[in-house]
Amino acid sequence: MSSAHVPTSASPAQPMRPGLLATIRKLWPYLWPHDRADLQRRVFLAFALLLVAKLVTIATPFTFKWATDALVAVTSGRDVADGSGSWLWRAPLLLTVLYGIARIAMALLTQVRDGLFAKVAMHAVRQLALRTFEHMHRLSLRFHLERKTGGLTRVLERGRNAIEELSRLAVLTLVPTIIEFALVLGVLAYQFNLLYSLVVFVMVCVYLAYTYKATEWRISIRRRMNDSDTDANTKAVDSLLNYETVKYFGAEDRETARYDQSMARYERASTDSYTSLAVLNSGQAVIFTVGMAAVMALTVNDIVAGRASVGDFVLVNAMLVQLYIPLNFMGMLYREIKQATIDIDDMFKILDRNPEIQDRPDAKPLVVPEGTVRFENVHFSYIPERPILKGVSFEIPTGRTVAIVGPSGAGKSTISRLLFRFYEPARGRIMIDGQDIATVEQTSLRAAIGMVPQDTVLFNDTIGYNIRYGRWDATPDEIREAARLAQIDRFISSLPEGYDTPVGERGLKLSGGEKQRVAIARTILKGPPILVLDEATSALDSFTEKEIQDALDRVSRGRTTLVIAHRLSTVIGADEIIVLDHGQIVERGTHAELLELNGVYAAMWNRQREAEEAREVLKRAEAAEEPSFRVRVES
């Protein structure tokens, strides 16, 4: 593959990302929910425990120092009975126990703090993920058509993980480390002198500067890893969703090669990531060791001069070793926090994106006493340069059926999308019982319309679940009645698991006709006053089409019905047929009237009839040849 196809997200042209503080500000309403006093109390308690834990952490090396000085005093042969020493010098064992208690207290306080804050962090994860998921459903159809589902779900998944990581690392690791560092500097200045604090301060500054530079380098590698991971995941999802198509064209090797290209990029980036980690860790160890050795050398000098004890030597070592533990994670901390801010920013970008179609502030629920649908001079285009509908006007009276036919690209399916208000007309209005659908609530509009699409996609659940999706509060009897009216109840009864039979991914375990019947049953259960049939039988064979058409006729009886059709034989009985071509109505009337016009509709009808007759002749010819063929084979 040429370099032009390699993701370039690591390039300098990357968009500016928000910093940690900006991301924390966005997250704060979720970490400090105003309607949850119990979670706010947990935040207070967690920070209180954080401070206590750090004070105990700083005190722990002192118990080590005291125990060491006590041991030196005892082993040096000093006579503690002469009163020259305090009780501390006579109790090295007790001080060792105190050291152990301090370390236990330090660990317990930290764990209790983490446990208290966990509920706060996970509540933020849940609320923000839920809000993002809900917002994804509110976004326009155009947004979802432009995005890859696999990539979108990865944004959601990474965003969830990033919130948890950021709250855990920033609140439970970064803040405690800063507090501990400040306390260490203060203790060193008080216990010894400012030179000790200055050496540690310079060492930590150099350490952090090196960590920053090395981690920035590593982040560019991590970004390449993420891009390759997303690309591989998207290709895998896309390929597996189109499993049948892959099989039709024998493209398994091609799909595997595409996936391997992404995984090869991921492999290279992962290898670079591990190499850079070794460089980072080595440099950190060298810088810290030099700084610690310098401070310990100062202590040795003070011990020799009589200004410090052996316990002070142990104190400095223990304090710096304790500080090294969180410092050692600074590279990981910086990288993960920065990556988390990137992932959370991707999540907030989706939240910040306004839906293309929004309810007006004064929108009211749609009231459908009759169900008359009217298009008034509707103009529409997906892109300005290519108009799709050019002044379309028609009416579907209450309880009547109007069919829209025409060549591919004429704008037939666009009409159904506009009726569902997935898009807004550029000009003109769409009315239902005299109400402009642009002024009503979208939920009430879609509740009044039932759809049986050409390509029925089912949820990867049971048949019963998919039928019940039409009306969630339906009873089992109502679900069975809807299945009966859709002529699928006998098929379901013949299955060992009945309505609990899984349909598989996108309903692939069912045939095309069975899926359509499930879609019809779902729409029957919904019971809408307005029905849209968008080429609902065009993908089926003639026999199945006849059965499905009978079921659709029963469903549409008494309902205002818009039929979008490719096969003209399915709309012969429509009250009116509208012929759409290049976004304009060129003919309208009943089937008989349109044939008499001998125009576009008649030409389409004749072509389809000729094609059907040719198929029938071919079938009869095959049937006539088959016996003689068998005789020749048997002979």
C-alpha positions in Angstrom: 0.0 0.0 0.0 1.3 3.5 -0.8 2.1 6.0 1.9 -0.8 8.0 0.8 -3.2 5.5 2.3 -1.5 5.5 5.7 -3.4 7.4 8.4 -1.8 10.8 9.0 -3.2 11.7 12.3 0.2 12.0 13.8 1.1 14.8 11.5 1.5 18.4 12.6 -1.9 19.3 11.1 -3.7 17.7 14.0 -6.5 19.9 15.3 -6.0 21.7 18.6 -7.2 19.6 21.6 -8.4 20.9 24.9 -6.1 20.7 27.9 -6.6 18.8 31.1 -8.2 21.7 33.0 -10.7 22.4 30.1 -11.6 18.7 30.0 -12.1 18.6 33.8 -14.3 21.7 33.6 -16.5 19.9 31.1 -16.5 16.7 33.3 -17.1 18.6 36.5 -20.9 18.6 36.4 -20.8 14.8 36.1 -18.2 14.4 38.9 -20.1 16.9 41.1 -23.7 16.2 40.3 -25.9 18.9 41.8 -28.8 16.5 42.3 -26.8 13.8 44.2 -25.8 15.0 47.7 -24.6 11.5 48.5 -22.0 11.6 45.7 -20.9 15.1 46.7 -20.3 13.8 50.3 -18.2 11.0 48.8 -16.1 13.6 47.0 -15.5 15.5 50.2 -14.6 12.3 52.1 -12.3 11.1 49.4 -10.3 14.4 49.4 -10.2 14.4 53.2 -8.8 10.8 53.2 -6.4 11.9 50.5 -4.9 14.6 52.7 -4.8 12.3 55.8 -3.2 9.5 53.7 -0.4 11.9 52.5 0.3 13.1 56.0 0.7 9.5 57.1 2.8 8.8 54.0 5.2 11.6 55.0 5.2 10.5 58.6 6.1 6.9 57.8 9.8 7.5 56.9 10.1 9.3 60.3 9.1 6.1 62.1 11.8 4.4 60.1 14.3 7.1 61.1 13.4 6.8 64.8 13.7 3.0 64.7 17.1 3.3 63.0 18.4 5.8 65.5 17.1 3.7 68.4 18.9 0.6 67.0 22.1 2.7 66.6 21.8 3.9 70.1 21.3 0.3 71.5 24.0 -1.3 69.4 26.5 1.4 70.1 26.6 0.4 73.7 25.2 3.5 75.2 23.9 3.1 78.7 20.3 4.0 78.4 19.8 3.6 82.2 21.9 6.7 83.0 19.2 9.0 81.8 21.1 10.4 78.9 18.5 9.1 76.3 14.7 9.3 76.2 12.3 6.4 76.1 12.5 6.5 72.3 16.0 5.2 72.3 15.0 2.2 74.4 12.2 1.0 72.1 13.5 0.2 68.6 11.1 -2.8 68.5 8.1 -0.6 69.3 9.2 1.9 66.7 9.5 -0.8 64.1 5.9 -1.9 64.9 4.8 1.8 64.6 6.5 1.9 61.2 4.5 -1.2 60.1 1.2 0.4 61.5 2.0 3.6 59.6 2.4 1.7 56.3 -0.8 -0.3 56.9 -2.7 2.9 57.7 -1.3 4.5 54.5 -2.4 1.6 52.3 -5.8 1.3 54.0 -6.6 5.0 53.8 -5.6 5.0 50.1 -7.9 2.0 49.3 -10.8 3.4 51.3 -10.4 6.7 49.4 -10.3 4.9 46.0 -13.4 2.9 47.0 -15.3 6.0 48.0 -14.5 7.8 44.8 -15.2 4.8 42.6 -19.0 5.4 42.7 -18.5 9.0 41.8 -16.3 8.2 38.8 -18.6 5.4 37.5 -21.7 7.5 37.9 -20.0 10.1 35.7 -19.1 7.4 33.2 -22.6 6.1 33.1 -24.3 9.5 32.8 -22.0 10.9 30.1 -22.1 7.7 28.1 -25.9 7.6 28.4 -26.2 11.2 27.3 -23.8 10.6 24.3 -25.7 7.4 23.3 -29.0 9.3 23.5 -27.6 12.2 21.5 -26.4 9.9 18.8 -29.9 8.8 18.2 -31.1 12.4 18.1 -28.5 13.4 15.4 -29.7 13.5 11.8 -29.7 10.7 9.3 -27.1 12.6 7.3 -24.7 12.4 10.3 -25.1 8.6 10.5 -24.8 8.1 6.8 -21.5 10.0 6.8 -20.0 8.1 9.7 -18.9 4.4 10.0 -20.8 2.6 12.7 -17.6 0.7 13.9 -15.8 4.0 14.3 -18.7 5.6 16.1 -19.0 2.8 18.6 -15.3 3.0 19.3 -15.7 6.7 20.1 -18.3 5.8 22.6 -16.3 2.9 24.1 -13.1 5.0 24.3 -14.9 7.9 25.8 -16.4 5.7 28.6 -12.9 4.3 29.4 -11.3 7.7 29.2 -13.7 9.2 31.8 -12.9 6.4 34.2 -9.1 6.8 33.5 -9.1 10.5 33.8 -11.1 10.6 37.1 -8.9 7.8 38.5 -5.5 9.2 37.4 -6.1 12.9 37.8 -8.0 12.8 41.0 -6.5 9.7 42.7 -2.9 9.9 41.4 -1.9 13.3 40.0 -3.3 15.4 42.9 -1.9 13.1 45.6 1.5 13.2 43.9 1.6 17.0 43.8 0.6 17.1 47.5 3.3 14.6 48.4 5.9 16.4 46.5 5.1 19.7 48.3 5.2 18.0 51.6 8.6 16.3 50.8 10.1 19.7 49.9 8.8 21.3 53.1 10.0 18.4 55.3 13.5 18.5 53.7 13.8 22.2 54.2 12.6 22.0 57.8 14.5 18.8 58.8 17.8 19.7 57.0 18.1 22.9 54.9 17.0 24.5 51.7 19.8 22.9 49.7 18.2 19.5 50.1 14.9 20.9 48.9 16.6 22.6 46.0 18.3 19.4 44.8 15.1 17.4 44.9 13.2 20.3 43.2 15.7 20.4 40.3 15.8 16.6 40.1 12.0 16.5 39.8 11.9 19.3 37.3 14.5 17.6 35.0 12.7 14.3 35.6 9.3 15.8 34.5 10.8 17.7 31.5 12.4 14.5 30.2 9.2 12.6 30.9 7.2 15.2 29.0 9.5 15.2 25.9 9.7 11.4 25.8 5.9 11.0 26.4 5.1 13.5 23.6 7.1 11.3 21.3 5.3 8.2 22.6 1.9 9.9 22.2 2.4 10.4 18.5 3.1 6.6 18.3 0.0 5.9 20.4 -2.1 8.0 18.1 -0.9 5.9 15.2 -1.8 2.8 17.2 -5.3 4.2 17.8 -5.8 5.1 14.2 -4.7 1.6 13.1 -6.9 0.0 15.8 -9.9 2.0 14.7 -9.3 1.2 11.0 -8.9 -2.5 11.7 -12.0 -2.6 13.9 -14.0 -0.7 11.3 -12.9 -3.0 8.5 -13.7 -6.1 10.7 -17.2 -4.8 11.5 -17.9 -3.8 7.9 -16.7 -7.1 6.6 -18.6 -9.2 9.1 -21.8 -7.3 8.6 -21.5 -8.0 4.9 -20.6 -11.6 5.4 -22.9 -12.8 2.7 -21.6 -10.4 0.1 -18.0 -11.5 0.9 -19.1 -15.1 0.3 -20.9 -14.2 -2.9 -17.8 -12.8 -4.5 -15.3 -15.2 -2.9 -13.6 -12.2 -1.3 -12.4 -13.8 1.9 -8.7 -13.4 0.9 -9.2 -9.8 -0.1 -11.0 -9.0 3.2 -8.3 -10.7 5.1 -5.6 -8.8 3.2 -7.4 -5.5 4.0 -7.6 -6.3 7.7 -4.0 -7.4 7.7 -2.9 -4.1 6.2 -4.4 -2.3 9.2 -3.0 -4.9 11.6 0.5 -4.5 10.1 0.3 -0.7 10.8 -0.8 -1.6 14.3 2.0 -4.0 14.7 4.6 -1.4 13.7 3.2 1.2 16.0 3.0 -1.2 18.9 6.6 -2.2 18.5 7.7 1.4 18.4 5.5 2.0 21.5 7.4 -0.7 23.5 10.8 0.5 22.4 10.0 4.1 23.4 8.7 2.9 26.8 12.1 1.3 27.4 13.8 4.6 26.5 11.5 6.5 28.8 11.9 4.2 31.8 15.7 4.1 31.4 16.0 7.9 31.4 13.7 8.3 34.3 15.7 5.8 36.4 19.0 7.6 35.6 17.7 11.1 36.5 16.1 10.0 39.7 19.0 7.9 40.9 21.5 10.8 40.3 19.2 13.2 42.3 18.7 10.7 45.1 22.4 9.9 45.3 23.2 13.7 45.5 20.7 14.2 48.4 22.1 11.1 50.2 25.6 12.5 49.7 24.6 15.7 51.4 23.2 13.6 54.3 26.5 11.7 54.6 28.3 14.9 54.8 26.0 16.2 57.5 26.4 12.9 59.5 30.2 13.2 59.3 29.9 16.8 60.5 27.7 15.8 63.4 24.7 17.7 62.0 22.6 14.6 61.3 22.1 11.0 62.5 22.2 7.7 60.7 18.4 7.8 61.0 18.4 10.9 58.8 20.2 9.0 56.1 17.5 6.4 56.2 14.8 9.1 56.4 16.0 10.8 53.2 16.3 7.5 51.3 12.9 6.2 52.4 11.2 9.5 51.6 12.7 9.7 48.1 12.0 6.1 47.4 8.3 6.7 48.4 8.3 9.7 46.1 9.8 7.7 43.2 6.8 5.3 43.1 4.3 8.0 41.9 7.0 9.8 39.9 7.7 6.6 38.1 4.2 6.6 36.7 4.4 10.2 35.5 5.0 9.2 31.9 2.1 6.8 31.9 0.1 9.4 33.8 0.8 12.2 31.4 0.2 9.9 28.4 -3.0 8.4 29.7 -4.4 11.7 30.8 -3.6 13.3 27.5 -5.1 10.4 25.6 -8.1 10.5 27.9 -8.6 14.2 27.1 -8.5 13.4 23.4 -11.0 10.5 23.7 -13.3 12.6 25.9 -13.0 15.5 23.5 -14.2 13.2 20.7 -17.2 12.3 22.9 -17.9 16.0 23.6 -17.6 16.9 19.9 -20.5 14.5 19.3 -22.5 16.1 22.2 -21.7 19.6 20.9 -23.0 18.7 17.4 -26.5 20.0 17.1 -29.1 17.7 15.4 -29.9 18.9 11.9 -33.6 18.5 12.6 -34.8 19.9 15.9 -38.2 20.5 17.4 -39.1 24.2 17.6 -39.5 25.7 21.1 -43.3 25.9 20.5 -43.7 22.5 18.9 -46.9 20.6 19.8 -47.8 17.0 19.5 -49.2 15.9 16.2 -52.9 15.2 16.3 -54.2 12.8 13.6 -58.0 12.6 13.6 -58.1 11.5 9.9 -54.6 11.1 8.4 -54.6 13.2 5.3 -51.1 13.8 4.0 -50.3 16.7 1.6 -47.0 17.7 0.0 -47.1 21.4 -1.1 -44.5 22.5 -3.6 -41.7 20.6 -1.9 -38.1 21.3 -3.1 -35.2 19.3 -1.6 -31.6 18.5 -2.3 -29.0 16.6 -0.3 -26.3 18.9 -1.7 -27.1 22.3 -3.3 -25.6 21.3 -6.7 -27.9 18.4 -7.2 -31.6 19.1 -6.6 -33.7 15.9 -5.9 -37.3 17.2 -5.7 -38.4 20.1 -7.7 -41.8 21.5 -6.6 -43.6 18.2 -5.8 -47.2 18.5 -4.8 -49.8 15.8 -4.1 -52.3 14.7 -1.5 -53.2 11.3 0.0 -56.8 11.5 1.3 -57.8 9.8 4.5 -57.8 6.0 4.1 -56.7 6.1 0.5 -53.6 4.6 -1.1 -51.2 6.7 -3.3 -48.3 5.0 -5.1 -45.2 6.8 -6.2 -43.2 5.2 -9.1 -40.4 6.2 -11.3 -36.9 5.3 -12.4 -34.0 5.0 -10.0 -32.8 8.3 -8.7 -36.1 10.0 -9.3 -36.5 10.9 -5.6 -39.1 8.3 -4.5 -37.4 7.2 -1.3 -36.6 10.9 -0.5 -40.3 11.5 -0.1 -40.6 9.0 2.7 -37.5 10.4 4.4 -39.0 13.9 4.3 -42.3 12.6 5.6 -40.5 11.0 8.6 -38.7 14.4 8.9 -35.2 12.9 8.6 -34.6 16.0 6.5 -36.3 19.3 6.0 -37.5 20.6 2.6 -35.6 23.5 1.2 -38.9 25.0 0.2 -42.5 24.0 0.5 -44.5 22.2 3.3 -45.6 18.8 4.3 -48.9 18.7 6.0 -50.8 16.0 8.0 -54.4 16.9 8.7 -53.6 20.6 8.2 -50.5 20.6 10.5 -47.1 21.4 9.1 -44.9 18.6 10.3 -42.1 21.1 10.8 -44.0 22.6 13.7 -44.9 19.4 15.5 -42.9 17.2 17.9 -40.8 14.6 16.0 -41.7 11.8 18.4 -45.4 12.3 17.9 -44.9 12.5 14.1 -43.1 9.2 13.9 -45.5 7.6 16.3 -48.2 8.3 13.7 -46.4 6.7 10.8 -45.6 3.1 10.2 -42.8 2.0 7.8 -42.2 -1.3 6.0 -38.9 -0.8 4.2 -37.4 -2.7 1.4 -34.4 -3.9 3.4 -35.7 -5.0 6.8 -32.9 -5.0 9.4 -33.8 -6.9 12.6 -32.2 -6.6 16.0 -30.0 -9.5 17.0 -32.6 -10.8 19.4 -35.7 -13.0 19.3 -38.6 -12.9 16.8 -40.8 -11.9 19.7 -38.5 -9.0 20.6 -38.5 -7.7 17.0 -42.3 -7.8 16.7 -42.8 -6.3 20.1 -40.5 -3.4 19.0 -43.5 -1.9 17.2 -45.2 -1.3 20.6 -43.2 -2.1 23.7 -46.2 -2.4 26.0 -48.0 -5.0 23.8 -49.3 -8.1 25.5 -48.3 -11.6 24.3 -51.7 -12.1 22.8 -51.4 -8.8 20.8 -48.0 -9.9 19.5 -49.4 -13.3 18.3 -52.4 -11.5 16.7 -50.0 -9.2 14.8 -48.0 -12.2 13.7 -51.2 -13.9 12.5 -52.3 -10.9 10.4 -48.8 -10.8 8.9 -49.1 -14.5 8.0 -46.0 -15.5 10.0 -47.7 -17.1 13.1 -47.6 -20.6 11.6 -43.9 -20.3 10.7 -43.1 -19.1 14.3 -45.2 -22.0 15.8 -43.2 -24.5 13.8 -39.9 -23.4 15.4 -38.8 -25.2 18.5 -38.3 -22.0 20.4 -41.3 -20.2 18.9 -41.2 -16.5 19.6 -38.0 -16.9 21.6 -36.1 -18.0 18.4 -33.0 -15.8 17.8 -33.0 -14.1 14.4 -29.2 -13.6 14.2 -27.2 -10.5 13.2 -29.5 -8.2 11.1 -32.0 -11.1 11.0 -29.7 -13.2 8.8 -31.2 -16.5 10.1 -34.5 -15.6 8.4 -35.3 -15.5 4.8 -36.2 -12.3 3.0 -39.9 -13.1 3.1 -39.8 -14.0 6.8 -38.0 -10.8 7.6 -40.6 -8.8 5.7 -43.4 -10.5 7.6 -41.7 -9.7 10.9 -41.5 -6.1 9.7 -45.2 -6.1 8.8 -46.2 -7.7 12.1 -44.1 -5.0 13.9 -46.0 -2.3 12.0 -49.4 -3.9 12.6 -48.6 -3.9 16.3 -47.7 -0.2 16.2 -51.1 0.5 14.7 -50.3 3.8 12.9 -52.9 5.8 11.1 -50.4 6.5 8.2 -48.5 3.8 6.5 -45.4 4.0 4.2 -44.4 1.0 2.1 -41.0 1.7 0.7 -40.4 -0.9 -2.1 -41.4 -3.5 0.5 -41.5 -6.4 -1.9 -39.0 -5.5 -4.6 -36.3 -7.8 -3.3 -38.6 -10.9 -3.1 -39.5 -13.6 -5.6 -42.8 -13.5 -7.3 -44.5 -16.2 -5.1 -43.3 -14.6 -1.8 -44.2 -11.2 -3.2 -47.8 -12.2 -3.7 -48.0 -13.5 -0.2 -46.4 -10.4 1.3 -48.6 -8.2 -0.9 -51.7 -9.8 0.4 -50.5 -9.1 4.0 -49.7 -5.5 3.1 -53.1 -5.0 1.6 -54.7 -6.1 4.8 -52.4 -3.8 6.8 -53.1 -0.8 4.7 -56.9 -1.3 4.7 -58.5 1.8 6.3 -55.1 3.6 6.6 -53.7 6.5 4.7 -51.0 4.7 2.7 -48.0 5.9 0.7 -46.5 3.1 -1.5 -43.1 3.6 -3.1 -42.7 0.9 -5.6 -40.4 -0.4 -8.3 -42.6 -3.3 -9.5 -45.6 -1.7 -11.0 -47.6 -4.9 -10.6 -47.8 -4.1 -6.8 -49.6 -0.8 -7.3 -52.3 -1.6 -9.8 -54.9 -1.3 -7.2 -53.7 2.1 -5.8 -56.3 4.9 -5.8 -53.7 7.1 -7.5 -50.3 6.5 -9.0 -47.8 9.4 -9.2 -45.0 9.1 -11.7 -41.9 10.8 -10.6 -39.0 11.6 -13.0 -35.9 13.8 -12.3 -37.6 15.1 -9.1 -40.8 16.2 -10.8 -44.3 14.7 -11.2 -44.7 13.9 -14.9 -47.9 11.8 -14.8 -50.6 10.9 -12.3 -53.8 8.9 -12.3 -55.1 5.4 -11.9 -53.3 2.4 -13.5 -55.8 2.3 -16.4 -55.7 6.1 -17.0 -51.9 6.1 -17.1 -51.8 3.2 -19.6 -54.2 5.2 -21.8 -51.8 8.2 -21.7 -49.2 6.0 -23.3 -46.4 8.0 -21.6 -43.7 7.3 -19.1 -45.8 4.9 -16.9 -47.0 3.0 -19.9 -43.4 2.6 -21.2 -42.2 1.4 -17.7 -45.2 -1.0 -17.6 -44.4 -2.5 -21.0 -40.8 -3.0 -20.2 -41.6 -4.8 -17.0 -44.2 -6.9 -18.7 -41.7 -7.9 -21.5 -39.1 -8.7 -18.9 -41.6 -10.9 -16.9 -42.8 -12.6 -20.1 -39.2 -13.3 -21.1 -38.6 -14.9 -17.7 -41.7 -17.0 -18.1 -40.7 -18.2 -21.5 -37.2 -19.1 -20.1 -38.8 -21.0 -17.3 -41.1 -23.0 -19.6 -38.1 -23.7 -21.9 -36.1 -25.0 -19.0 -39.0 -27.1 -17.8 -39.5 -28.6 -21.3 -35.8 -29.4 -21.7 -35.4 -31.0 -18.3 -37.2 -34.4 -19.0 -35.2 -35.0 -22.2 -32.1 -34.0 -20.4 -32.8 -36.6 -17.7 -33.4 -39.3 -20.3 -30.1 -38.5 -21.9 -28.3 -38.7 -18.6 -30.0 -42.0 -17.6 -29.2 -43.6 -21.0 
